[in-house]
Amino acid sequence: MAGLHSYLLVSGLLFVIGLSGVVLRRNIIVMFMCLELMLSAANLTLIAFSRFNLVDGLPDYHGQMLVFFVITVAAAEVAVGLAIIVALYRSRQTIQTDDLNSMRG
């Protein structure tokens, strides 16, 4: 059975992959997906700590309940973020961050 360290290692790797994608990539959609990957890594960490933190012999479900709220906020963030990306593409005809150097259209 996998221990807490295994889950934290996988979560850390996912977070580093997401962070490197945000820092190194110049496509807004790829950066957006990497941010979601980082959010998923944080959710995995919350679930792992929740599972391995025993209270009276049972897992503590507070972390898992927090993950449901994070997923709900992430769904709203995806809707708003994609709407902003579509509006940006319609006004500038590009989604490359190198080409977007000012907020004026």
Backbone as XML, in Angstrom:
<?xml version="1.0"?>
<chain id="A" units="angstrom">
  <residue number="1" name="MET">
    <atom name="N" x="0.841" y="-1.182" z="0.000"/>
    <atom name="CA" x="0.000" y="0.000" z="0.000"/>
    <atom name="C" x="0.888" y="1.248" z="0.000"/>
  </residue>
  <residue number="2" name="ALA">
    <atom name="N" x="0.486" y="2.223" z="-0.737"/>
    <atom name="CA" x="1.241" y="3.468" z="-0.835"/>
    <atom name="C" x="1.061" y="4.296" z="0.431"/>
  </residue>
  <residue number="3" name="GLY">
    <atom name="N" x="2.163" y="4.869" z="0.880"/>
    <atom name="CA" x="2.122" y="5.705" z="2.074"/>
    <atom name="C" x="1.934" y="7.168" z="1.733"/>
  </residue>
  <residue number="4" name="LEU">
    <atom name="N" x="1.943" y="7.972" z="2.773"/>
    <atom name="CA" x="1.756" y="9.408" z="2.604"/>
    <atom name="C" x="2.871" y="10.012" z="1.762"/>
  </residue>
  <residue number="5" name="HIS">
    <atom name="N" x="4.089" y="9.521" z="1.936"/>
    <atom name="CA" x="5.220" y="10.063" z="1.181"/>
    <atom name="C" x="5.033" y="9.867" z="-0.317"/>
  </residue>
  <residue number="6" name="SER">
    <atom name="N" x="4.457" y="8.752" z="-0.718"/>
    <atom name="CA" x="4.234" y="8.498" z="-2.149"/>
    <atom name="C" x="3.254" y="9.498" z="-2.734"/>
  </residue>
  <residue number="7" name="TYR">
    <atom name="N" x="2.177" y="9.755" z="-2.022"/>
    <atom name="CA" x="1.189" y="10.729" z="-2.500"/>
    <atom name="C" x="1.778" y="12.140" z="-2.563"/>
  </residue>
  <residue number="8" name="LEU">
    <atom name="N" x="2.572" y="12.485" z="-1.553"/>
    <atom name="CA" x="3.188" y="13.806" z="-1.543"/>
    <atom name="C" x="4.234" y="13.948" z="-2.642"/>
  </residue>
  <residue number="9" name="LEU">
    <atom name="N" x="4.932" y="12.861" z="-2.955"/>
    <atom name="CA" x="5.902" y="12.896" z="-4.052"/>
    <atom name="C" x="5.205" y="13.120" z="-5.390"/>
  </residue>
  <residue number="10" name="VAL">
    <atom name="N" x="4.126" y="12.390" z="-5.624"/>
    <atom name="CA" x="3.361" y="12.562" z="-6.871"/>
    <atom name="C" x="2.773" y="13.966" z="-6.939"/>
  </residue>
  <residue number="11" name="SER">
    <atom name="N" x="2.245" y="14.445" z="-5.832"/>
    <atom name="CA" x="1.677" y="15.788" z="-5.800"/>
    <atom name="C" x="2.752" y="16.842" z="-6.063"/>
  </residue>
  <residue number="12" name="GLY">
    <atom name="N" x="3.914" y="16.665" z="-5.474"/>
    <atom name="CA" x="5.006" y="17.600" z="-5.709"/>
    <atom name="C" x="5.462" y="17.597" z="-7.159"/>
  </residue>
  <residue number="13" name="LEU">
    <atom name="N" x="5.534" y="16.407" z="-7.766"/>
    <atom name="CA" x="5.911" y="16.319" z="-9.176"/>
    <atom name="C" x="4.879" y="17.005" z="-10.068"/>
  </residue>
  <residue number="14" name="LEU">
    <atom name="N" x="3.600" y="16.782" z="-9.793"/>
    <atom name="CA" x="2.554" y="17.449" z="-10.573"/>
    <atom name="C" x="2.640" y="18.960" z="-10.431"/>
  </residue>
  <residue number="15" name="PHE">
    <atom name="N" x="2.908" y="19.416" z="-9.215"/>
    <atom name="CA" x="3.002" y="20.856" z="-8.996"/>
    <atom name="C" x="4.198" y="21.452" z="-9.734"/>
  </residue>
  <residue number="16" name="VAL">
    <atom name="N" x="5.338" y="20.751" z="-9.717"/>
    <atom name="CA" x="6.534" y="21.246" z="-10.405"/>
    <atom name="C" x="6.317" y="21.255" z="-11.917"/>
  </residue>
  <residue number="17" name="ILE">
    <atom name="N" x="5.658" y="20.233" z="-12.452"/>
    <atom name="CA" x="5.347" y="20.209" z="-13.886"/>
    <atom name="C" x="4.445" y="21.380" z="-14.245"/>
  </residue>
  <residue number="18" name="GLY">
    <atom name="N" x="3.430" y="21.630" z="-13.425"/>
    <atom name="CA" x="2.538" y="22.760" z="-13.669"/>
    <atom name="C" x="3.250" y="24.095" z="-13.558"/>
  </residue>
  <residue number="19" name="LEU">
    <atom name="N" x="4.094" y="24.237" z="-12.553"/>
    <atom name="CA" x="4.831" y="25.484" z="-12.370"/>
    <atom name="C" x="5.795" y="25.733" z="-13.521"/>
  </residue>
  <residue number="20" name="SER">
    <atom name="N" x="6.471" y="24.674" z="-13.965"/>
    <atom name="CA" x="7.389" y="24.861" z="-15.094"/>
    <atom name="C" x="6.624" y="25.202" z="-16.368"/>
  </residue>
  <residue number="21" name="GLY">
    <atom name="N" x="5.436" y="24.654" z="-16.534"/>
    <atom name="CA" x="4.625" y="25.012" z="-17.693"/>
    <atom name="C" x="4.182" y="26.451" z="-17.669"/>
  </residue>
  <residue number="22" name="VAL">
    <atom name="N" x="3.847" y="26.960" z="-16.491"/>
    <atom name="CA" x="3.437" y="28.361" z="-16.381"/>
    <atom name="C" x="4.617" y="29.287" z="-16.649"/>
  </residue>
  <residue number="23" name="VAL">
    <atom name="N" x="5.784" y="28.923" z="-16.152"/>
    <atom name="CA" x="6.952" y="29.789" z="-16.293"/>
    <atom name="C" x="7.543" y="29.731" z="-17.702"/>
  </residue>
  <residue number="24" name="LEU">
    <atom name="N" x="7.581" y="28.551" z="-18.304"/>
    <atom name="CA" x="8.289" y="28.380" z="-19.567"/>
    <atom name="C" x="7.428" y="28.562" z="-20.813"/>
  </residue>
  <residue number="25" name="ARG">
    <atom name="N" x="6.162" y="28.311" z="-20.732"/>
    <atom name="CA" x="5.312" y="28.380" z="-21.921"/>
    <atom name="C" x="4.815" y="29.791" z="-22.162"/>
  </residue>
  <residue number="26" name="ARG">
    <atom name="N" x="4.485" y="30.075" z="-23.415"/>
    <atom name="CA" x="4.001" y="31.400" z="-23.796"/>
    <atom name="C" x="2.589" y="31.373" z="-24.356"/>
  </residue>
  <residue number="27" name="ASN">
    <atom name="N" x="1.967" y="30.224" z="-24.390"/>
    <atom name="CA" x="0.597" y="30.090" z="-24.869"/>
    <atom name="C" x="-0.334" y="30.200" z="-23.660"/>
  </residue>
  <residue number="28" name="ILE">
    <atom name="N" x="-1.315" y="31.063" z="-23.731"/>
    <atom name="CA" x="-2.201" y="31.299" z="-22.586"/>
    <atom name="C" x="-3.001" y="30.053" z="-22.221"/>
  </residue>
  <residue number="29" name="ILE">
    <atom name="N" x="-3.433" y="29.294" z="-23.202"/>
    <atom name="CA" x="-4.226" y="28.095" z="-22.911"/>
    <atom name="C" x="-3.373" y="27.046" z="-22.208"/>
  </residue>
  <residue number="30" name="VAL">
    <atom name="N" x="-2.127" y="26.874" z="-22.636"/>
    <atom name="CA" x="-1.233" y="25.925" z="-21.972"/>
    <atom name="C" x="-0.938" y="26.393" z="-20.551"/>
  </residue>
  <residue number="31" name="MET">
    <atom name="N" x="-0.752" y="27.686" z="-20.377"/>
    <atom name="CA" x="-0.530" y="28.220" z="-19.034"/>
    <atom name="C" x="-1.748" y="27.985" z="-18.143"/>
  </residue>
  <residue number="32" name="PHE">
    <atom name="N" x="-2.916" y="28.139" z="-18.708"/>
    <atom name="CA" x="-4.163" y="27.919" z="-17.976"/>
    <atom name="C" x="-4.284" y="26.450" z="-17.551"/>
  </residue>
  <residue number="33" name="MET">
    <atom name="N" x="-3.932" y="25.533" z="-18.453"/>
    <atom name="CA" x="-3.976" y="24.103" z="-18.115"/>
    <atom name="C" x="-2.946" y="23.767" z="-17.040"/>
  </residue>
  <residue number="34" name="CYS">
    <atom name="N" x="-1.791" y="24.408" z="-17.085"/>
    <atom name="CA" x="-0.772" y="24.165" z="-16.065"/>
    <atom name="C" x="-1.215" y="24.697" z="-14.701"/>
  </residue>
  <residue number="35" name="LEU">
    <atom name="N" x="-1.929" y="25.806" z="-14.686"/>
    <atom name="CA" x="-2.492" y="26.296" z="-13.420"/>
    <atom name="C" x="-3.487" y="25.298" z="-12.841"/>
  </residue>
  <residue number="36" name="GLU">
    <atom name="N" x="-4.283" y="24.699" z="-13.705"/>
    <atom name="CA" x="-5.234" y="23.679" z="-13.243"/>
    <atom name="C" x="-4.498" y="22.444" z="-12.728"/>
  </residue>
  <residue number="37" name="LEU">
    <atom name="N" x="-3.369" y="22.107" z="-13.345"/>
    <atom name="CA" x="-2.563" y="20.989" z="-12.874"/>
    <atom name="C" x="-2.004" y="21.278" z="-11.483"/>
  </residue>
  <residue number="38" name="MET">
    <atom name="N" x="-1.584" y="22.514" z="-11.264"/>
    <atom name="CA" x="-1.097" y="22.902" z="-9.943"/>
    <atom name="C" x="-2.220" y="22.831" z="-8.902"/>
  </residue>
  <residue number="39" name="LEU">
    <atom name="N" x="-3.413" y="23.212" z="-9.292"/>
    <atom name="CA" x="-4.563" y="23.132" z="-8.390"/>
    <atom name="C" x="-4.889" y="21.677" z="-8.062"/>
  </residue>
  <residue number="40" name="SER">
    <atom name="N" x="-4.774" y="20.808" z="-9.047"/>
    <atom name="CA" x="-5.012" y="19.380" z="-8.807"/>
    <atom name="C" x="-3.954" y="18.795" z="-7.875"/>
  </residue>
  <residue number="41" name="ALA">
    <atom name="N" x="-2.728" y="19.257" z="-7.995"/>
    <atom name="CA" x="-1.675" y="18.800" z="-7.089"/>
    <atom name="C" x="-1.982" y="19.215" z="-5.652"/>
  </residue>
  <residue number="42" name="ALA">
    <atom name="N" x="-2.467" y="20.419" z="-5.480"/>
    <atom name="CA" x="-2.845" y="20.869" z="-4.136"/>
    <atom name="C" x="-4.014" y="20.049" z="-3.590"/>
  </residue>
  <residue number="43" name="ASN">
    <atom name="N" x="-4.970" y="19.712" z="-4.459"/>
    <atom name="CA" x="-6.097" y="18.876" z="-4.034"/>
    <atom name="C" x="-5.628" y="17.481" z="-3.628"/>
  </residue>
  <residue number="44" name="LEU">
    <atom name="N" x="-4.678" y="16.923" z="-4.375"/>
    <atom name="CA" x="-4.139" y="15.610" z="-4.024"/>
    <atom name="C" x="-3.456" y="15.646" z="-2.669"/>
  </residue>
  <residue number="45" name="THR">
    <atom name="N" x="-2.756" y="16.727" z="-2.382"/>
    <atom name="CA" x="-2.110" y="16.875" z="-1.079"/>
    <atom name="C" x="-3.149" y="16.956" z="0.036"/>
  </residue>
  <residue number="46" name="LEU">
    <atom name="N" x="-4.208" y="17.725" z="-0.191"/>
    <atom name="CA" x="-5.267" y="17.820" z="0.819"/>
    <atom name="C" x="-5.914" y="16.463" z="1.084"/>
  </residue>
  <residue number="47" name="ILE">
    <atom name="N" x="-6.175" y="15.721" z="0.028"/>
    <atom name="CA" x="-6.808" y="14.407" z="0.195"/>
    <atom name="C" x="-5.864" y="13.438" z="0.893"/>
  </residue>
  <residue number="48" name="ALA">
    <atom name="N" x="-4.574" y="13.480" z="0.540"/>
    <atom name="CA" x="-3.615" y="12.581" z="1.182"/>
    <atom name="C" x="-3.501" y="12.870" z="2.671"/>
  </residue>
  <residue number="49" name="PHE">
    <atom name="N" x="-3.383" y="14.148" z="3.038"/>
    <atom name="CA" x="-3.314" y="14.479" z="4.462"/>
    <atom name="C" x="-4.605" y="14.125" z="5.179"/>
  </residue>
  <residue number="50" name="SER">
    <atom name="N" x="-5.721" y="14.311" z="4.500"/>
    <atom name="CA" x="-6.999" y="13.975" z="5.101"/>
    <atom name="C" x="-7.116" y="12.469" z="5.332"/>
  </residue>
  <residue number="51" name="ARG">
    <atom name="N" x="-6.626" y="11.692" z="4.404"/>
    <atom name="CA" x="-6.730" y="10.236" z="4.503"/>
    <atom name="C" x="-5.824" y="9.671" z="5.592"/>
  </residue>
  <residue number="52" name="PHE">
    <atom name="N" x="-4.620" y="10.224" z="5.720"/>
    <atom name="CA" x="-3.660" y="9.670" z="6.659"/>
    <atom name="C" x="-3.712" y="10.322" z="8.029"/>
  </residue>
  <residue number="53" name="ASN">
    <atom name="N" x="-4.549" y="11.329" z="8.233"/>
    <atom name="CA" x="-4.740" y="11.924" z="9.551"/>
    <atom name="C" x="-5.926" y="11.230" z="10.207"/>
  </residue>
  <residue number="54" name="LEU">
    <atom name="N" x="-5.628" y="10.338" z="11.119"/>
    <atom name="CA" x="-6.690" y="9.555" z="11.759"/>
    <atom name="C" x="-7.170" y="10.241" z="13.031"/>
  </residue>
  <residue number="55" name="VAL">
    <atom name="N" x="-8.490" y="10.307" z="13.173"/>
    <atom name="CA" x="-9.130" y="10.824" z="14.378"/>
    <atom name="C" x="-10.022" y="9.717" z="14.908"/>
  </residue>
  <residue number="56" name="ASP">
    <atom name="N" x="-9.693" y="9.210" z="16.071"/>
    <atom name="CA" x="-10.416" y="8.092" z="16.685"/>
    <atom name="C" x="-10.447" y="6.879" z="15.759"/>
  </residue>
  <residue number="57" name="GLY">
    <atom name="N" x="-9.365" y="6.646" z="15.035"/>
    <atom name="CA" x="-9.268" y="5.483" z="14.160"/>
    <atom name="C" x="-9.908" y="5.657" z="12.794"/>
  </residue>
  <residue number="58" name="LEU">
    <atom name="N" x="-10.535" y="6.796" z="12.541"/>
    <atom name="CA" x="-11.173" y="7.063" z="11.260"/>
    <atom name="C" x="-10.467" y="8.220" z="10.567"/>
  </residue>
  <residue number="59" name="PRO">
    <atom name="N" x="-10.493" y="8.245" z="9.231"/>
    <atom name="CA" x="-9.869" y="9.377" z="8.516"/>
    <atom name="C" x="-10.593" y="10.679" z="8.829"/>
  </residue>
  <residue number="60" name="ASP">
    <atom name="N" x="-9.822" y="11.753" z="8.865"/>
    <atom name="CA" x="-10.381" y="13.094" z="9.072"/>
    <atom name="C" x="-10.834" y="13.620" z="7.710"/>
  </residue>
  <residue number="61" name="TYR">
    <atom name="N" x="-12.121" y="13.858" z="7.574"/>
    <atom name="CA" x="-12.681" y="14.214" z="6.266"/>
    <atom name="C" x="-12.732" y="15.717" z="6.005"/>
  </residue>
  <residue number="62" name="HIS">
    <atom name="N" x="-12.131" y="16.538" z="6.844"/>
    <atom name="CA" x="-12.165" y="17.981" z="6.629"/>
    <atom name="C" x="-11.418" y="18.378" z="5.358"/>
  </residue>
  <residue number="63" name="GLY">
    <atom name="N" x="-10.285" y="17.741" z="5.101"/>
    <atom name="CA" x="-9.544" y="18.046" z="3.886"/>
    <atom name="C" x="-10.305" y="17.660" z="2.630"/>
  </residue>
  <residue number="64" name="GLN">
    <atom name="N" x="-11.010" y="16.553" z="2.690"/>
    <atom name="CA" x="-11.783" y="16.114" z="1.531"/>
    <atom name="C" x="-12.969" y="17.036" z="1.278"/>
  </residue>
  <residue number="65" name="MET">
    <atom name="N" x="-13.567" y="17.564" z="2.343"/>
    <atom name="CA" x="-14.648" y="18.539" z="2.146"/>
    <atom name="C" x="-14.102" y="19.826" z="1.552"/>
  </residue>
  <residue number="66" name="LEU">
    <atom name="N" x="-12.897" y="20.227" z="1.950"/>
    <atom name="CA" x="-12.281" y="21.424" z="1.389"/>
    <atom name="C" x="-12.009" y="21.248" z="-0.101"/>
  </residue>
  <residue number="67" name="VAL">
    <atom name="N" x="-11.660" y="20.024" z="-0.511"/>
    <atom name="CA" x="-11.409" y="19.749" z="-1.925"/>
    <atom name="C" x="-12.675" y="19.985" z="-2.751"/>
  </residue>
  <residue number="68" name="PHE">
    <atom name="N" x="-13.844" y="19.644" z="-2.228"/>
    <atom name="CA" x="-15.090" y="19.898" z="-2.954"/>
    <atom name="C" x="-15.293" y="21.400" z="-3.182"/>
  </residue>
  <residue number="69" name="PHE">
    <atom name="N" x="-14.978" y="22.209" z="-2.192"/>
    <atom name="CA" x="-15.084" y="23.656" z="-2.368"/>
    <atom name="C" x="-14.067" y="24.172" z="-3.374"/>
  </residue>
  <residue number="70" name="VAL">
    <atom name="N" x="-12.855" y="23.631" z="-3.330"/>
    <atom name="CA" x="-11.816" y="24.043" z="-4.277"/>
    <atom name="C" x="-12.216" y="23.671" z="-5.697"/>
  </residue>
  <residue number="71" name="ILE">
    <atom name="N" x="-12.789" y="22.492" z="-5.883"/>
    <atom name="CA" x="-13.234" y="22.075" z="-7.212"/>
    <atom name="C" x="-14.360" y="22.975" z="-7.702"/>
  </residue>
  <residue number="72" name="THR">
    <atom name="N" x="-15.253" y="23.372" z="-6.819"/>
    <atom name="CA" x="-16.338" y="24.276" z="-7.197"/>
    <atom name="C" x="-15.798" y="25.633" z="-7.634"/>
  </residue>
  <residue number="73" name="VAL">
    <atom name="N" x="-14.863" y="26.165" z="-6.879"/>
    <atom name="CA" x="-14.260" y="27.441" z="-7.249"/>
    <atom name="C" x="-13.463" y="27.302" z="-8.541"/>
  </residue>
  <residue number="74" name="ALA">
    <atom name="N" x="-12.793" y="26.168" z="-8.722"/>
    <atom name="CA" x="-12.026" y="25.938" z="-9.948"/>
    <atom name="C" x="-12.930" y="25.874" z="-11.172"/>
  </residue>
  <residue number="75" name="ALA">
    <atom name="N" x="-14.111" y="25.306" z="-11.022"/>
    <atom name="CA" x="-15.051" y="25.258" z="-12.150"/>
    <atom name="C" x="-15.482" y="26.666" z="-12.547"/>
  </residue>
  <residue number="76" name="ALA">
    <atom name="N" x="-15.748" y="27.506" z="-11.574"/>
    <atom name="CA" x="-16.099" y="28.898" z="-11.875"/>
    <atom name="C" x="-14.906" y="29.628" z="-12.490"/>
  </residue>
  <residue number="77" name="GLU">
    <atom name="N" x="-13.718" y="29.343" z="-11.988"/>
    <atom name="CA" x="-12.507" y="29.966" z="-12.524"/>
    <atom name="C" x="-12.281" y="29.568" z="-13.975"/>
  </residue>
  <residue number="78" name="VAL">
    <atom name="N" x="-12.547" y="28.314" z="-14.303"/>
    <atom name="CA" x="-12.391" y="27.853" z="-15.691"/>
    <atom name="C" x="-13.363" y="28.587" z="-16.602"/>
  </residue>
  <residue number="79" name="ALA">
    <atom name="N" x="-14.586" y="28.731" z="-16.174"/>
    <atom name="CA" x="-15.581" y="29.415" z="-17.007"/>
    <atom name="C" x="-15.187" y="30.868" z="-17.257"/>
  </residue>
  <residue number="80" name="VAL">
    <atom name="N" x="-14.796" y="31.567" z="-16.208"/>
    <atom name="CA" x="-14.408" y="32.967" z="-16.357"/>
    <atom name="C" x="-13.097" y="33.084" z="-17.129"/>
  </residue>
  <residue number="81" name="GLY">
    <atom name="N" x="-12.138" y="32.236" z="-16.826"/>
    <atom name="CA" x="-10.842" y="32.286" z="-17.497"/>
    <atom name="C" x="-10.944" y="32.018" z="-18.982"/>
  </residue>
  <residue number="82" name="LEU">
    <atom name="N" x="-11.707" y="31.005" z="-19.363"/>
    <atom name="CA" x="-11.869" y="30.721" z="-20.790"/>
    <atom name="C" x="-12.628" y="31.835" z="-21.502"/>
  </residue>
  <residue number="83" name="ALA">
    <atom name="N" x="-13.584" y="32.450" z="-20.824"/>
    <atom name="CA" x="-14.288" y="33.594" z="-21.432"/>
    <atom name="C" x="-13.326" y="34.753" z="-21.671"/>
  </residue>
  <residue number="84" name="ILE">
    <atom name="N" x="-12.431" y="34.995" z="-20.724"/>
    <atom name="CA" x="-11.444" y="36.058" z="-20.906"/>
    <atom name="C" x="-10.488" y="35.722" z="-22.038"/>
  </residue>
  <residue number="85" name="ILE">
    <atom name="N" x="-10.070" y="34.472" z="-22.129"/>
    <atom name="CA" x="-9.161" y="34.059" z="-23.203"/>
    <atom name="C" x="-9.830" y="34.206" z="-24.564"/>
  </residue>
  <residue number="86" name="VAL">
    <atom name="N" x="-11.102" y="33.817" z="-24.670"/>
    <atom name="CA" x="-11.827" y="33.963" z="-25.939"/>
    <atom name="C" x="-11.976" y="35.436" z="-26.307"/>
  </residue>
  <residue number="87" name="ALA">
    <atom name="N" x="-12.320" y="36.275" z="-25.343"/>
    <atom name="CA" x="-12.442" y="37.714" z="-25.615"/>
    <atom name="C" x="-11.098" y="38.312" z="-26.016"/>
  </residue>
  <residue number="88" name="LEU">
    <atom name="N" x="-10.037" y="37.875" z="-25.387"/>
    <atom name="CA" x="-8.701" y="38.349" z="-25.737"/>
    <atom name="C" x="-8.318" y="37.925" z="-27.148"/>
  </residue>
  <residue number="89" name="TYR">
    <atom name="N" x="-8.642" y="36.697" z="-27.501"/>
    <atom name="CA" x="-8.331" y="36.224" z="-28.849"/>
    <atom name="C" x="-9.137" y="36.985" z="-29.901"/>
  </residue>
  <residue number="90" name="ARG">
    <atom name="N" x="-10.391" y="37.271" z="-29.589"/>
    <atom name="CA" x="-11.218" y="38.010" z="-30.552"/>
    <atom name="C" x="-10.711" y="39.426" z="-30.778"/>
  </residue>
  <residue number="91" name="SER">
    <atom name="N" x="-10.179" y="40.045" z="-29.747"/>
    <atom name="CA" x="-9.717" y="41.424" z="-29.914"/>
    <atom name="C" x="-8.294" y="41.505" z="-30.470"/>
  </residue>
  <residue number="92" name="ARG">
    <atom name="N" x="-7.433" y="40.556" z="-30.139"/>
    <atom name="CA" x="-6.027" y="40.633" z="-30.548"/>
    <atom name="C" x="-5.630" y="39.614" z="-31.615"/>
  </residue>
  <residue number="93" name="GLN">
    <atom name="N" x="-6.431" y="38.589" z="-31.837"/>
    <atom name="CA" x="-6.147" y="37.523" z="-32.807"/>
    <atom name="C" x="-4.890" y="36.727" z="-32.465"/>
  </residue>
  <residue number="94" name="THR">
    <atom name="N" x="-4.554" y="36.643" z="-31.183"/>
    <atom name="CA" x="-3.426" y="35.832" z="-30.744"/>
    <atom name="C" x="-3.635" y="35.432" z="-29.289"/>
  </residue>
  <residue number="95" name="ILE">
    <atom name="N" x="-3.020" y="34.310" z="-28.922"/>
    <atom name="CA" x="-3.041" y="33.889" z="-27.527"/>
    <atom name="C" x="-1.621" y="33.700" z="-26.996"/>
  </residue>
  <residue number="96" name="GLN">
    <atom name="N" x="-0.642" y="34.214" z="-27.716"/>
    <atom name="CA" x="0.753" y="34.164" z="-27.280"/>
    <atom name="C" x="1.035" y="35.349" z="-26.363"/>
  </residue>
  <residue number="97" name="THR">
    <atom name="N" x="1.634" y="35.081" z="-25.219"/>
    <atom name="CA" x="1.871" y="36.156" z="-24.262"/>
    <atom name="C" x="2.943" y="37.130" z="-24.738"/>
  </residue>
  <residue number="98" name="ASP">
    <atom name="N" x="3.821" y="36.710" z="-25.626"/>
    <atom name="CA" x="4.837" y="37.627" z="-26.144"/>
    <atom name="C" x="4.211" y="38.736" z="-26.975"/>
  </residue>
  <residue number="99" name="ASP">
    <atom name="N" x="3.091" y="38.444" z="-27.626"/>
    <atom name="CA" x="2.425" y="39.420" z="-28.456"/>
    <atom name="C" x="1.483" y="40.329" z="-27.685"/>
  </residue>
  <residue number="100" name="LEU">
    <atom name="N" x="1.212" y="40.005" z="-26.445"/>
    <atom name="CA" x="0.282" y="40.782" z="-25.616"/>
    <atom name="C" x="1.085" y="41.593" z="-24.615"/>
  </residue>
  <residue number="101" name="ASN">
    <atom name="N" x="1.488" y="42.787" z="-24.995"/>
    <atom name="CA" x="2.334" y="43.579" z="-24.104"/>
    <atom name="C" x="1.626" y="44.782" z="-23.493"/>
  </residue>
  <residue number="102" name="SER">
    <atom name="N" x="0.391" y="45.036" z="-23.888"/>
    <atom name="CA" x="-0.351" y="46.134" z="-23.266"/>
    <atom name="C" x="-1.811" y="45.741" z="-23.133"/>
  </residue>
  <residue number="103" name="MET">
    <atom name="N" x="-2.504" y="46.442" z="-22.278"/>
    <atom name="CA" x="-3.901" y="46.122" z="-22.040"/>
    <atom name="C" x="-4.822" y="46.863" z="-23.014"/>
  </residue>
  <residue number="104" name="ARG">
    <atom name="N" x="-4.287" y="47.803" z="-23.748"/>
    <atom name="CA" x="-5.120" y="48.534" z="-24.707"/>
    <atom name="C" x="-5.377" y="47.679" z="-25.936"/>
  </residue>
  <residue number="105" name="GLY">
    <atom name="N" x="-6.560" y="47.766" z="-26.513"/>
    <atom name="CA" x="-6.934" y="46.991" z="-27.697"/>
    <atom name="C" x="-6.713" y="47.804" z="-28.891"/>
  </residue>
</chain>
